[in-house]
Amino acid sequence: MNTVAITKDKDQTYTGIPSQKIFLWIAIVSIIMLFAGLTSGYIVRQAEGNWVHFELPKIFYLSTTFIVISSLSMQWAAWSAKKNRTGNLLSGLIITLGLGLAFSFTQFLGWTNLVEMKVFFGGATANPSGSFLYVLTGLHLAHLAGGLLYLLFVITNSIRGKYNSGYNLPIQLCATYWHFLDILWIYLFIFLLAIR
């Protein structure tokens, strides 16, 4: 009796979708649920009163510019990988890293501005409005830190010449996560501007 051996790429599931992509989308959905819960809690707590209104630090507008541009450079890197343009790939990844670090730095400057405005995270003088702002922006920054670490991994492998048009899954994953972080920040920024 003849048997036919069936081989399967180790990165593929029975659906034909790489398992890493499935795990990434599960993580993204989990993060969406986390921030949906937090922003819902923000609205509910605001309605209860004892809510101090204050202006968002102007530096957050610069943060937003940095992360939007970083999404464009990340997409340039992803397109370059598909076209075997390794020089452009590395340039796009490094620009994205620089803009991601600039975003992080301006977030810290924004928190410094909040302290100068007497908006604190906790303590006797803290208000729920300020606490929510620190939590929302801090959690986003924590997820961005994870993205930066993975971006460093991708840059290292790109320098080693591991990616090309035939294999660029890590770059696709990095781009998907980075675009998600961009969209998440835009949502949070608009939410915080609109619901003060």
C-alpha positions as CSV (number, residue, x, y, z in Angstrom):
1,M,0.0,0.0,0.0
2,N,1.5,3.3,-1.1
3,T,1.2,6.3,1.2
4,V,1.7,9.9,0.2
5,A,3.7,11.9,2.6
6,I,2.2,15.3,3.3
7,T,4.6,18.0,4.3
8,K,3.6,21.3,5.8
9,D,5.6,24.4,6.4
10,K,6.4,24.6,10.1
11,D,5.1,28.2,10.2
12,Q,1.7,27.3,8.7
13,T,-1.4,26.1,10.4
14,Y,-4.1,24.0,8.8
15,T,-5.7,27.2,7.7
16,G,-2.7,28.2,5.6
17,I,-2.2,31.2,7.8
18,P,1.1,31.4,9.7
19,S,0.7,30.7,13.4
20,Q,2.6,33.9,14.2
21,K,-0.1,36.0,12.4
22,I,-2.8,34.2,14.3
23,F,-1.1,34.9,17.7
24,L,-0.5,38.5,16.7
25,W,-4.2,39.0,15.9
26,I,-5.3,37.4,19.1
27,A,-2.9,39.8,21.0
28,I,-4.3,42.8,19.1
29,V,-7.9,41.8,19.9
30,S,-6.9,41.5,23.6
31,I,-5.3,44.9,23.5
32,I,-8.4,46.4,21.9
33,M,-10.6,44.9,24.6
34,L,-8.3,46.3,27.3
35,F,-8.4,49.9,25.9
36,A,-12.1,49.6,25.2
37,G,-12.7,48.7,28.8
38,L,-10.4,51.6,30.0
39,T,-12.0,54.2,27.8
40,S,-15.5,53.0,28.8
41,G,-14.4,53.3,32.5
42,Y,-13.1,56.8,31.8
43,I,-16.6,57.8,30.5
44,V,-18.4,56.2,33.4
45,R,-16.1,57.7,36.0
46,Q,-16.3,61.2,34.4
47,A,-20.1,61.1,34.7
48,E,-19.8,60.5,38.4
49,G,-18.4,64.0,39.0
50,N,-15.3,65.2,40.8
51,W,-13.5,65.4,37.5
52,V,-10.9,68.1,36.8
53,H,-10.7,69.4,33.3
54,F,-7.3,70.4,31.9
55,E,-5.7,70.8,28.5
56,L,-3.6,68.1,27.0
57,P,0.0,69.0,26.7
58,K,0.8,70.5,23.3
59,I,3.7,68.1,23.0
60,F,1.2,65.3,22.4
61,Y,0.4,66.8,19.0
62,L,4.1,66.3,18.1
63,S,4.0,62.8,19.5
64,T,1.0,62.1,17.1
65,T,3.0,63.5,14.2
66,F,5.9,61.2,15.0
67,I,3.9,58.0,15.2
68,V,1.9,58.8,12.0
69,I,5.1,59.3,10.0
70,S,6.6,56.2,11.6
71,S,3.7,54.2,10.2
72,L,4.6,55.5,6.7
73,S,8.3,54.6,7.1
74,M,7.3,51.1,8.4
75,Q,5.1,50.6,5.4
76,W,7.9,51.7,3.1
77,A,10.2,49.1,4.8
78,A,7.5,46.4,4.3
79,W,7.1,47.2,0.6
80,S,10.9,47.3,0.2
81,A,11.2,43.8,1.6
82,K,8.7,42.5,-0.9
83,K,10.7,44.0,-3.7
84,N,14.1,42.8,-2.5
85,R,15.3,46.4,-1.9
86,T,17.4,45.7,1.1
87,G,18.9,49.1,1.4
88,N,15.4,50.8,1.5
89,L,14.2,48.1,3.9
90,L,16.9,48.8,6.4
91,S,16.5,52.6,6.0
92,G,12.7,52.3,6.6
93,L,13.2,50.2,9.7
94,I,15.8,52.6,11.1
95,I,13.7,55.6,10.4
96,T,10.7,53.9,12.1
97,L,12.9,53.1,15.1
98,G,14.0,56.7,15.4
99,L,10.5,58.0,15.1
100,G,9.3,55.5,17.7
101,L,12.0,56.6,20.1
102,A,11.0,60.3,19.4
103,F,7.4,59.4,20.1
104,S,8.4,57.8,23.4
105,F,10.5,60.8,24.4
106,T,7.8,63.3,23.7
107,Q,5.4,61.2,25.8
108,F,7.7,61.5,28.7
109,L,7.9,65.3,28.1
110,G,4.1,65.3,28.0
111,W,4.0,63.7,31.5
112,T,6.5,66.3,32.7
113,N,4.2,69.0,31.4
114,L,1.3,67.4,33.2
115,V,3.2,67.4,36.5
116,E,4.0,71.1,36.0
117,M,0.3,71.7,35.5
118,K,-0.3,69.9,38.8
119,V,-1.9,66.9,37.2
120,F,-0.7,63.8,39.1
121,F,-1.1,60.1,38.7
122,G,-1.8,59.4,42.4
123,G,-1.6,60.8,45.9
124,A,-3.7,63.2,47.9
125,T,-3.7,65.9,45.2
126,A,-4.5,63.5,42.3
127,N,-7.8,63.5,40.3
128,P,-9.3,60.6,38.4
129,S,-9.1,62.5,35.2
130,G,-5.3,62.8,35.5
131,S,-4.9,59.2,36.7
132,F,-6.9,57.9,33.7
133,L,-4.7,59.9,31.3
134,Y,-1.5,58.5,32.8
135,V,-2.9,54.9,32.6
136,L,-4.1,55.2,29.0
137,T,-0.9,56.8,27.7
138,G,1.4,54.7,29.9
139,L,-0.2,51.4,28.7
140,H,0.1,52.5,25.1
141,L,3.7,53.4,25.6
142,A,4.3,50.0,27.3
143,H,2.9,48.2,24.2
144,L,5.0,50.5,22.0
145,A,8.1,49.5,24.0
146,G,7.3,45.9,23.0
147,G,7.0,47.0,19.4
148,L,10.4,48.7,19.6
149,L,12.1,45.6,21.0
150,Y,10.7,43.5,18.1
151,L,11.7,46.2,15.7
152,L,15.3,46.0,17.0
153,F,15.1,42.2,16.4
154,V,13.9,42.8,12.8
155,I,16.6,45.4,12.2
156,T,19.3,43.0,13.4
157,N,18.1,40.3,11.1
158,S,17.8,42.7,8.2
159,I,21.4,43.7,8.7
160,R,22.3,40.0,8.5
161,G,20.4,39.8,5.2
162,K,17.8,37.3,6.4
163,Y,14.8,38.9,4.6
164,N,13.9,39.0,1.0
165,S,10.8,38.8,-1.2
166,G,10.4,35.1,-0.4
167,Y,10.7,35.4,3.3
168,N,9.6,38.6,5.1
169,L,7.0,37.3,7.6
170,P,8.7,39.0,10.6
171,I,8.6,42.4,8.8
172,Q,4.9,41.8,8.0
173,L,4.2,41.1,11.6
174,C,6.1,44.1,12.8
175,A,4.3,46.4,10.3
176,T,0.9,45.1,11.3
177,Y,1.6,45.6,15.0
178,W,3.2,49.0,14.3
179,H,0.2,50.2,12.3
180,F,-2.1,49.0,15.0
181,L,-0.2,51.0,17.6
182,D,-0.5,54.1,15.3
183,I,-4.3,53.6,15.0
184,L,-4.6,53.0,18.7
185,W,-2.8,56.2,19.6
186,I,-4.9,58.2,17.1
187,Y,-8.0,56.8,18.7
188,L,-6.7,57.6,22.2
189,F,-5.6,61.1,21.3
190,I,-8.9,62.0,19.6
191,F,-10.8,60.4,22.6
192,L,-8.8,62.4,25.1
193,L,-9.3,65.6,23.1
194,A,-13.1,65.1,22.7
195,I,-13.9,63.8,26.1
196,R,-12.3,66.2,28.6
